């Protein structure tokens, strides 16, 4: 289904991930898999941030079974998901549908994980490589309203748009200064 009807495969992945308890996230397609040249075992890799360049770099890549560092690419369509939820019922889903949902676990570096997935994902002109669904779907995003002020106030430090906020449910004595005046230094009695 992946190669014949990618949109249907993606929709099915969303559905099955929802059944497994995932609330939303992103999906990255991978049309190929890496296999060991010597024993046909699965290839695993690890990545790190280079302390000098601050960029992600490959640390090592090897076969889980024989330790070989030689691999080949074979057809093996699948998706990678990064997102929110608690994965459950994967065996039941696999028995009912034939689709496998593997939990890799929590990652310490989400950006690095996504970066790694994008280093070898499927890219096709006219299609988004990363798609979002569930609580992370693009139609769930609500941008903050544009200020109605004709003259927006900008932060003197970074130049970003400053937004007026109010704190609700505050009780007690009001601050010891008047609007328009700088607040007193901490510890002063002004």
CNS distance restraints for C-alpha pairs under 8 A (distance, minus, plus):
assign (resid   1 and name CA) (resid   5 and name CA) 5.41 0.50 0.50
assign (resid   1 and name CA) (resid   6 and name CA) 6.78 0.50 0.50
assign (resid   1 and name CA) (resid   8 and name CA) 7.43 0.50 0.50
assign (resid   1 and name CA) (resid   9 and name CA) 5.88 0.50 0.50
assign (resid   2 and name CA) (resid   6 and name CA) 4.80 0.50 0.50
assign (resid   2 and name CA) (resid   8 and name CA) 7.79 0.50 0.50
assign (resid   2 and name CA) (resid   9 and name CA) 5.25 0.50 0.50
assign (resid   2 and name CA) (resid  10 and name CA) 7.86 0.50 0.50
assign (resid   2 and name CA) (resid  31 and name CA) 7.92 0.50 0.50
assign (resid   2 and name CA) (resid  77 and name CA) 6.36 0.50 0.50
assign (resid   2 and name CA) (resid  78 and name CA) 7.82 0.50 0.50
assign (resid   3 and name CA) (resid  31 and name CA) 7.93 0.50 0.50
assign (resid   3 and name CA) (resid  77 and name CA) 7.79 0.50 0.50
assign (resid   5 and name CA) (resid   9 and name CA) 6.31 0.50 0.50
assign (resid   6 and name CA) (resid  10 and name CA) 6.10 0.50 0.50
assign (resid   7 and name CA) (resid  11 and name CA) 6.17 0.50 0.50
assign (resid   8 and name CA) (resid  12 and name CA) 6.12 0.50 0.50
assign (resid   9 and name CA) (resid  13 and name CA) 6.16 0.50 0.50
assign (resid  10 and name CA) (resid  14 and name CA) 6.29 0.50 0.50
assign (resid  11 and name CA) (resid  15 and name CA) 6.28 0.50 0.50
assign (resid  12 and name CA) (resid  16 and name CA) 6.15 0.50 0.50
assign (resid  13 and name CA) (resid  17 and name CA) 5.99 0.50 0.50
assign (resid  13 and name CA) (resid  79 and name CA) 7.81 0.50 0.50
assign (resid  14 and name CA) (resid  18 and name CA) 6.16 0.50 0.50
assign (resid  14 and name CA) (resid 133 and name CA) 7.14 0.50 0.50
assign (resid  15 and name CA) (resid  19 and name CA) 6.37 0.50 0.50
assign (resid  16 and name CA) (resid  20 and name CA) 6.22 0.50 0.50
assign (resid  16 and name CA) (resid  93 and name CA) 7.45 0.50 0.50
assign (resid  17 and name CA) (resid  21 and name CA) 6.53 0.50 0.50
assign (resid  17 and name CA) (resid  22 and name CA) 5.52 0.50 0.50
assign (resid  17 and name CA) (resid 101 and name CA) 7.84 0.50 0.50
assign (resid  18 and name CA) (resid  22 and name CA) 5.02 0.50 0.50
assign (resid  18 and name CA) (resid  23 and name CA) 6.34 0.50 0.50
assign (resid  18 and name CA) (resid  24 and name CA) 7.71 0.50 0.50
assign (resid  19 and name CA) (resid  89 and name CA) 7.94 0.50 0.50
assign (resid  19 and name CA) (resid  93 and name CA) 8.00 0.50 0.50
assign (resid  20 and name CA) (resid  86 and name CA) 7.75 0.50 0.50
assign (resid  20 and name CA) (resid  87 and name CA) 5.35 0.50 0.50
assign (resid  20 and name CA) (resid  88 and name CA) 5.04 0.50 0.50
assign (resid  20 and name CA) (resid  89 and name CA) 5.71 0.50 0.50
assign (resid  20 and name CA) (resid  90 and name CA) 6.27 0.50 0.50
assign (resid  20 and name CA) (resid  93 and name CA) 7.63 0.50 0.50
assign (resid  21 and name CA) (resid  85 and name CA) 5.79 0.50 0.50
assign (resid  21 and name CA) (resid  86 and name CA) 5.49 0.50 0.50
assign (resid  21 and name CA) (resid  87 and name CA) 5.26 0.50 0.50
assign (resid  21 and name CA) (resid  88 and name CA) 6.04 0.50 0.50
assign (resid  22 and name CA) (resid  83 and name CA) 7.46 0.50 0.50
assign (resid  22 and name CA) (resid  84 and name CA) 5.84 0.50 0.50
assign (resid  22 and name CA) (resid  85 and name CA) 4.09 0.50 0.50
assign (resid  22 and name CA) (resid  86 and name CA) 5.94 0.50 0.50
assign (resid  22 and name CA) (resid  87 and name CA) 6.24 0.50 0.50
assign (resid  23 and name CA) (resid  83 and name CA) 7.61 0.50 0.50
assign (resid  23 and name CA) (resid  84 and name CA) 5.46 0.50 0.50
assign (resid  23 and name CA) (resid  85 and name CA) 5.08 0.50 0.50
assign (resid  23 and name CA) (resid 134 and name CA) 5.70 0.50 0.50
assign (resid  23 and name CA) (resid 135 and name CA) 6.07 0.50 0.50
assign (resid  24 and name CA) (resid  83 and name CA) 5.71 0.50 0.50
assign (resid  24 and name CA) (resid  84 and name CA) 5.60 0.50 0.50
assign (resid  24 and name CA) (resid  85 and name CA) 7.26 0.50 0.50
assign (resid  24 and name CA) (resid 132 and name CA) 7.42 0.50 0.50
assign (resid  24 and name CA) (resid 133 and name CA) 5.24 0.50 0.50
assign (resid  24 and name CA) (resid 134 and name CA) 3.95 0.50 0.50
assign (resid  24 and name CA) (resid 135 and name CA) 4.87 0.50 0.50
assign (resid  24 and name CA) (resid 136 and name CA) 5.45 0.50 0.50
assign (resid  24 and name CA) (resid 137 and name CA) 7.38 0.50 0.50
assign (resid  25 and name CA) (resid  81 and name CA) 6.78 0.50 0.50
assign (resid  25 and name CA) (resid  82 and name CA) 5.56 0.50 0.50
assign (resid  25 and name CA) (resid  83 and name CA) 3.80 0.50 0.50
assign (resid  25 and name CA) (resid  84 and name CA) 6.08 0.50 0.50
assign (resid  25 and name CA) (resid 132 and name CA) 5.68 0.50 0.50
assign (resid  25 and name CA) (resid 133 and name CA) 5.71 0.50 0.50
assign (resid  25 and name CA) (resid 134 and name CA) 6.63 0.50 0.50
assign (resid  25 and name CA) (resid 135 and name CA) 7.04 0.50 0.50
assign (resid  25 and name CA) (resid 136 and name CA) 5.26 0.50 0.50
assign (resid  25 and name CA) (resid 137 and name CA) 7.52 0.50 0.50
assign (resid  26 and name CA) (resid  81 and name CA) 5.61 0.50 0.50
assign (resid  26 and name CA) (resid  82 and name CA) 5.47 0.50 0.50
assign (resid  26 and name CA) (resid  83 and name CA) 6.21 0.50 0.50
assign (resid  26 and name CA) (resid 130 and name CA) 6.40 0.50 0.50
assign (resid  26 and name CA) (resid 131 and name CA) 5.52 0.50 0.50
assign (resid  26 and name CA) (resid 132 and name CA) 4.36 0.50 0.50
assign (resid  26 and name CA) (resid 133 and name CA) 6.36 0.50 0.50
assign (resid  26 and name CA) (resid 136 and name CA) 7.37 0.50 0.50
assign (resid  27 and name CA) (resid  79 and name CA) 6.34 0.50 0.50
assign (resid  27 and name CA) (resid  80 and name CA) 5.65 0.50 0.50
assign (resid  27 and name CA) (resid  81 and name CA) 4.67 0.50 0.50
assign (resid  27 and name CA) (resid  82 and name CA) 6.82 0.50 0.50
assign (resid  27 and name CA) (resid 130 and name CA) 5.76 0.50 0.50
assign (resid  27 and name CA) (resid 131 and name CA) 5.37 0.50 0.50
assign (resid  27 and name CA) (resid 132 and name CA) 6.33 0.50 0.50
assign (resid  27 and name CA) (resid 133 and name CA) 7.94 0.50 0.50
assign (resid  28 and name CA) (resid  79 and name CA) 5.48 0.50 0.50
assign (resid  28 and name CA) (resid  80 and name CA) 5.14 0.50 0.50
assign (resid  28 and name CA) (resid  81 and name CA) 6.51 0.50 0.50
assign (resid  28 and name CA) (resid 117 and name CA) 7.23 0.50 0.50
assign (resid  28 and name CA) (resid 118 and name CA) 7.55 0.50 0.50
assign (resid  28 and name CA) (resid 121 and name CA) 6.77 0.50 0.50
assign (resid  28 and name CA) (resid 122 and name CA) 7.90 0.50 0.50
assign (resid  28 and name CA) (resid 129 and name CA) 6.24 0.50 0.50
assign (resid  28 and name CA) (resid 130 and name CA) 5.13 0.50 0.50
assign (resid  28 and name CA) (resid 131 and name CA) 6.91 0.50 0.50
assign (resid  29 and name CA) (resid  77 and name CA) 7.51 0.50 0.50
assign (resid  29 and name CA) (resid  78 and name CA) 6.17 0.50 0.50
assign (resid  29 and name CA) (resid  79 and name CA) 4.52 0.50 0.50
assign (resid  29 and name CA) (resid  80 and name CA) 6.51 0.50 0.50
assign (resid  29 and name CA) (resid 121 and name CA) 5.88 0.50 0.50
assign (resid  29 and name CA) (resid 122 and name CA) 5.58 0.50 0.50
assign (resid  29 and name CA) (resid 129 and name CA) 6.98 0.50 0.50
assign (resid  29 and name CA) (resid 130 and name CA) 7.71 0.50 0.50
assign (resid  30 and name CA) (resid  76 and name CA) 7.77 0.50 0.50
assign (resid  30 and name CA) (resid  77 and name CA) 5.61 0.50 0.50
assign (resid  30 and name CA) (resid  78 and name CA) 5.32 0.50 0.50
assign (resid  30 and name CA) (resid  79 and name CA) 5.69 0.50 0.50
assign (resid  30 and name CA) (resid  80 and name CA) 7.48 0.50 0.50
assign (resid  30 and name CA) (resid 120 and name CA) 7.27 0.50 0.50
assign (resid  30 and name CA) (resid 121 and name CA) 4.76 0.50 0.50
assign (resid  30 and name CA) (resid 122 and name CA) 5.07 0.50 0.50
assign (resid  31 and name CA) (resid  75 and name CA) 6.22 0.50 0.50
assign (resid  31 and name CA) (resid  76 and name CA) 5.70 0.50 0.50
assign (resid  31 and name CA) (resid  77 and name CA) 3.93 0.50 0.50
assign (resid  31 and name CA) (resid  78 and name CA) 6.26 0.50 0.50
assign (resid  31 and name CA) (resid 121 and name CA) 7.30 0.50 0.50
assign (resid  31 and name CA) (resid 122 and name CA) 5.82 0.50 0.50
assign (resid  32 and name CA) (resid  73 and name CA) 6.19 0.50 0.50
assign (resid  32 and name CA) (resid  74 and name CA) 5.46 0.50 0.50
assign (resid  32 and name CA) (resid  75 and name CA) 4.44 0.50 0.50
assign (resid  32 and name CA) (resid  76 and name CA) 4.53 0.50 0.50
assign (resid  32 and name CA) (resid  77 and name CA) 5.54 0.50 0.50
assign (resid  32 and name CA) (resid  78 and name CA) 7.70 0.50 0.50
assign (resid  33 and name CA) (resid  73 and name CA) 5.61 0.50 0.50
assign (resid  33 and name CA) (resid  74 and name CA) 5.43 0.50 0.50
assign (resid  33 and name CA) (resid  75 and name CA) 6.23 0.50 0.50
assign (resid  33 and name CA) (resid  76 and name CA) 5.21 0.50 0.50
assign (resid  33 and name CA) (resid  77 and name CA) 7.40 0.50 0.50
assign (resid  34 and name CA) (resid  42 and name CA) 6.71 0.50 0.50
assign (resid  34 and name CA) (resid  43 and name CA) 5.87 0.50 0.50
assign (resid  34 and name CA) (resid  71 and name CA) 6.16 0.50 0.50
assign (resid  34 and name CA) (resid  72 and name CA) 5.56 0.50 0.50
assign (resid  34 and name CA) (resid  73 and name CA) 4.71 0.50 0.50
assign (resid  34 and name CA) (resid  74 and name CA) 6.33 0.50 0.50
assign (resid  35 and name CA) (resid  40 and name CA) 5.19 0.50 0.50
assign (resid  35 and name CA) (resid  41 and name CA) 5.57 0.50 0.50
assign (resid  35 and name CA) (resid  42 and name CA) 5.15 0.50 0.50
assign (resid  35 and name CA) (resid  43 and name CA) 5.71 0.50 0.50
assign (resid  35 and name CA) (resid  63 and name CA) 7.72 0.50 0.50
assign (resid  35 and name CA) (resid  71 and name CA) 5.39 0.50 0.50
assign (resid  35 and name CA) (resid  72 and name CA) 5.42 0.50 0.50
assign (resid  35 and name CA) (resid  73 and name CA) 6.42 0.50 0.50
assign (resid  35 and name CA) (resid  74 and name CA) 7.09 0.50 0.50
assign (resid  36 and name CA) (resid  40 and name CA) 4.47 0.50 0.50
assign (resid  36 and name CA) (resid  41 and name CA) 5.06 0.50 0.50
assign (resid  36 and name CA) (resid  42 and name CA) 6.28 0.50 0.50
assign (resid  36 and name CA) (resid  43 and name CA) 6.28 0.50 0.50
assign (resid  36 and name CA) (resid  63 and name CA) 5.86 0.50 0.50
assign (resid  36 and name CA) (resid  68 and name CA) 6.94 0.50 0.50
assign (resid  36 and name CA) (resid  69 and name CA) 7.69 0.50 0.50
assign (resid  36 and name CA) (resid  70 and name CA) 6.06 0.50 0.50
assign (resid  36 and name CA) (resid  71 and name CA) 4.41 0.50 0.50
assign (resid  36 and name CA) (resid  72 and name CA) 6.31 0.50 0.50
assign (resid  37 and name CA) (resid  70 and name CA) 5.75 0.50 0.50
assign (resid  37 and name CA) (resid  71 and name CA) 4.97 0.50 0.50
assign (resid  37 and name CA) (resid  72 and name CA) 5.94 0.50 0.50
assign (resid  38 and name CA) (resid  68 and name CA) 7.25 0.50 0.50
assign (resid  38 and name CA) (resid  70 and name CA) 7.58 0.50 0.50
assign (resid  39 and name CA) (resid  65 and name CA) 7.75 0.50 0.50
assign (resid  39 and name CA) (resid  66 and name CA) 7.10 0.50 0.50
assign (resid  41 and name CA) (resid  63 and name CA) 6.00 0.50 0.50
assign (resid  41 and name CA) (resid  64 and name CA) 6.56 0.50 0.50
assign (resid  41 and name CA) (resid  65 and name CA) 5.84 0.50 0.50
assign (resid  41 and name CA) (resid  66 and name CA) 7.60 0.50 0.50
assign (resid  42 and name CA) (resid  63 and name CA) 5.67 0.50 0.50
assign (resid  42 and name CA) (resid  64 and name CA) 5.88 0.50 0.50
assign (resid  42 and name CA) (resid  65 and name CA) 7.34 0.50 0.50
assign (resid  43 and name CA) (resid  61 and name CA) 6.73 0.50 0.50
assign (resid  43 and name CA) (resid  62 and name CA) 5.44 0.50 0.50
assign (resid  43 and name CA) (resid  63 and name CA) 4.42 0.50 0.50
assign (resid  43 and name CA) (resid  64 and name CA) 6.03 0.50 0.50
assign (resid  43 and name CA) (resid  71 and name CA) 7.20 0.50 0.50
assign (resid  44 and name CA) (resid  61 and name CA) 5.62 0.50 0.50
assign (resid  44 and name CA) (resid  62 and name CA) 5.66 0.50 0.50
assign (resid  44 and name CA) (resid  63 and name CA) 6.25 0.50 0.50
assign (resid  44 and name CA) (resid  64 and name CA) 6.46 0.50 0.50
assign (resid  45 and name CA) (resid  58 and name CA) 7.53 0.50 0.50
assign (resid  45 and name CA) (resid  59 and name CA) 7.43 0.50 0.50
assign (resid  45 and name CA) (resid  60 and name CA) 5.52 0.50 0.50
assign (resid  45 and name CA) (resid  61 and name CA) 4.05 0.50 0.50
assign (resid  45 and name CA) (resid  62 and name CA) 6.42 0.50 0.50
assign (resid  46 and name CA) (resid  58 and name CA) 6.31 0.50 0.50
assign (resid  46 and name CA) (resid  59 and name CA) 5.44 0.50 0.50
assign (resid  46 and name CA) (resid  60 and name CA) 5.50 0.50 0.50
assign (resid  46 and name CA) (resid  61 and name CA) 6.51 0.50 0.50
assign (resid  47 and name CA) (resid  56 and name CA) 6.69 0.50 0.50
assign (resid  47 and name CA) (resid  57 and name CA) 5.70 0.50 0.50
assign (resid  47 and name CA) (resid  58 and name CA) 4.54 0.50 0.50
assign (resid  47 and name CA) (resid  59 and name CA) 4.85 0.50 0.50
assign (resid  47 and name CA) (resid  60 and name CA) 7.09 0.50 0.50
assign (resid  47 and name CA) (resid 112 and name CA) 7.85 0.50 0.50
assign (resid  47 and name CA) (resid 116 and name CA) 7.95 0.50 0.50
assign (resid  48 and name CA) (resid  56 and name CA) 5.60 0.50 0.50
assign (resid  48 and name CA) (resid  57 and name CA) 5.58 0.50 0.50
assign (resid  48 and name CA) (resid  58 and name CA) 6.49 0.50 0.50
assign (resid  48 and name CA) (resid  59 and name CA) 6.14 0.50 0.50
assign (resid  49 and name CA) (resid  54 and name CA) 5.69 0.50 0.50
assign (resid  49 and name CA) (resid  55 and name CA) 5.35 0.50 0.50
assign (resid  49 and name CA) (resid  56 and name CA) 4.44 0.50 0.50
assign (resid  49 and name CA) (resid  57 and name CA) 6.07 0.50 0.50
assign (resid  50 and name CA) (resid  54 and name CA) 5.07 0.50 0.50
assign (resid  50 and name CA) (resid  55 and name CA) 5.50 0.50 0.50
assign (resid  50 and name CA) (resid  56 and name CA) 6.22 0.50 0.50
assign (resid  50 and name CA) (resid  57 and name CA) 6.42 0.50 0.50
assign (resid  51 and name CA) (resid  55 and name CA) 7.90 0.50 0.50
assign (resid  56 and name CA) (resid 112 and name CA) 6.76 0.50 0.50
assign (resid  61 and name CA) (resid  69 and name CA) 6.15 0.50 0.50
assign (resid  62 and name CA) (resid  67 and name CA) 5.38 0.50 0.50
assign (resid  62 and name CA) (resid  68 and name CA) 5.47 0.50 0.50
assign (resid  62 and name CA) (resid  69 and name CA) 4.49 0.50 0.50
assign (resid  62 and name CA) (resid  70 and name CA) 7.31 0.50 0.50
assign (resid  63 and name CA) (resid  67 and name CA) 4.58 0.50 0.50
assign (resid  63 and name CA) (resid  68 and name CA) 5.21 0.50 0.50
assign (resid  63 and name CA) (resid  69 and name CA) 6.41 0.50 0.50
assign (resid  63 and name CA) (resid  70 and name CA) 7.94 0.50 0.50
assign (resid  63 and name CA) (resid  71 and name CA) 7.94 0.50 0.50
assign (resid  80 and name CA) (resid 117 and name CA) 7.43 0.50 0.50
assign (resid  82 and name CA) (resid 114 and name CA) 7.60 0.50 0.50
assign (resid  87 and name CA) (resid 103 and name CA) 7.17 0.50 0.50
assign (resid  89 and name CA) (resid  93 and name CA) 6.26 0.50 0.50
assign (resid  90 and name CA) (resid  94 and name CA) 6.08 0.50 0.50
assign (resid  90 and name CA) (resid 100 and name CA) 7.13 0.50 0.50
assign (resid  90 and name CA) (resid 101 and name CA) 5.84 0.50 0.50
assign (resid  90 and name CA) (resid 102 and name CA) 7.67 0.50 0.50
assign (resid  91 and name CA) (resid  95 and name CA) 6.14 0.50 0.50
assign (resid  91 and name CA) (resid 100 and name CA) 7.93 0.50 0.50
assign (resid  92 and name CA) (resid  96 and name CA) 6.08 0.50 0.50
assign (resid  93 and name CA) (resid  97 and name CA) 5.86 0.50 0.50
assign (resid  93 and name CA) (resid  98 and name CA) 7.36 0.50 0.50
assign (resid  93 and name CA) (resid  99 and name CA) 6.93 0.50 0.50
assign (resid  93 and name CA) (resid 100 and name CA) 7.55 0.50 0.50
assign (resid  94 and name CA) (resid  98 and name CA) 4.65 0.50 0.50
assign (resid  94 and name CA) (resid  99 and name CA) 4.90 0.50 0.50
assign (resid  94 and name CA) (resid 100 and name CA) 5.27 0.50 0.50
assign (resid  94 and name CA) (resid 101 and name CA) 7.42 0.50 0.50
assign (resid  95 and name CA) (resid  99 and name CA) 7.96 0.50 0.50
assign (resid 107 and name CA) (resid 113 and name CA) 7.36 0.50 0.50
assign (resid 109 and name CA) (resid 113 and name CA) 6.24 0.50 0.50
assign (resid 110 and name CA) (resid 114 and name CA) 6.23 0.50 0.50
assign (resid 111 and name CA) (resid 115 and name CA) 5.97 0.50 0.50
assign (resid 112 and name CA) (resid 116 and name CA) 6.06 0.50 0.50
assign (resid 113 and name CA) (resid 117 and name CA) 6.36 0.50 0.50
assign (resid 114 and name CA) (resid 118 and name CA) 6.20 0.50 0.50
assign (resid 115 and name CA) (resid 119 and name CA) 6.38 0.50 0.50
assign (resid 116 and name CA) (resid 120 and name CA) 7.51 0.50 0.50
assign (resid 117 and name CA) (resid 121 and name CA) 6.18 0.50 0.50
assign (resid 121 and name CA) (resid 129 and name CA) 7.66 0.50 0.50
assign (resid 122 and name CA) (resid 129 and name CA) 6.95 0.50 0.50
assign (resid 123 and name CA) (resid 127 and name CA) 7.52 0.50 0.50
assign (resid 123 and name CA) (resid 128 and name CA) 7.90 0.50 0.50
assign (resid 123 and name CA) (resid 129 and name CA) 5.86 0.50 0.50
assign (resid 124 and name CA) (resid 128 and name CA) 7.88 0.50 0.50
assign (resid 124 and name CA) (resid 129 and name CA) 7.60 0.50 0.50
assign (resid 132 and name CA) (resid 136 and name CA) 5.77 0.50 0.50
assign (resid 132 and name CA) (resid 137 and name CA) 4.75 0.50 0.50
assign (resid 132 and name CA) (resid 138 and name CA) 6.55 0.50 0.50
assign (resid 133 and name CA) (resid 137 and name CA) 4.09 0.50 0.50
assign (resid 133 and name CA) (resid 138 and name CA) 7.47 0.50 0.50
assign (resid 135 and name CA) (resid 140 and name CA) 6.58 0.50 0.50
assign (resid 136 and name CA) (resid 140 and name CA) 6.62 0.50 0.50
assign (resid 136 and name CA) (resid 141 and name CA) 7.56 0.50 0.50
assign (resid 137 and name CA) (resid 141 and name CA) 7.14 0.50 0.50
assign (resid 147 and name CA) (resid 152 and name CA) 7.12 0.50 0.50
assign (resid 147 and name CA) (resid 163 and name CA) 7.89 0.50 0.50
assign (resid 152 and name CA) (resid 161 and name CA) 6.90 0.50 0.50
assign (resid 152 and name CA) (resid 162 and name CA) 7.56 0.50 0.50
assign (resid 153 and name CA) (resid 161 and name CA) 6.19 0.50 0.50
assign (resid 153 and name CA) (resid 162 and name CA) 5.63 0.50 0.50
assign (resid 153 and name CA) (resid 163 and name CA) 7.89 0.50 0.50
assign (resid 154 and name CA) (resid 159 and name CA) 5.29 0.50 0.50
assign (resid 154 and name CA) (resid 160 and name CA) 5.52 0.50 0.50
assign (resid 154 and name CA) (resid 161 and name CA) 4.70 0.50 0.50
assign (resid 154 and name CA) (resid 162 and name CA) 5.35 0.50 0.50
assign (resid 155 and name CA) (resid 159 and name CA) 4.70 0.50 0.50
assign (resid 155 and name CA) (resid 160 and name CA) 5.34 0.50 0.50
assign (resid 155 and name CA) (resid 161 and name CA) 6.28 0.50 0.50
assign (resid 155 and name CA) (resid 162 and name CA) 5.82 0.50 0.50
assign (resid 176 and name CA) (resid 183 and name CA) 7.78 0.50 0.50
assign (resid 176 and name CA) (resid 184 and name CA) 7.75 0.50 0.50
assign (resid 176 and name CA) (resid 190 and name CA) 6.86 0.50 0.50
assign (resid 177 and name CA) (resid 181 and name CA) 6.72 0.50 0.50
assign (resid 177 and name CA) (resid 182 and name CA) 7.61 0.50 0.50
assign (resid 177 and name CA) (resid 183 and name CA) 6.00 0.50 0.50
assign (resid 177 and name CA) (resid 184 and name CA) 7.13 0.50 0.50
assign (resid 177 and name CA) (resid 190 and name CA) 7.45 0.50 0.50
assign (resid 184 and name CA) (resid 188 and name CA) 6.41 0.50 0.50
assign (resid 184 and name CA) (resid 189 and name CA) 7.79 0.50 0.50
assign (resid 184 and name CA) (resid 190 and name CA) 6.11 0.50 0.50
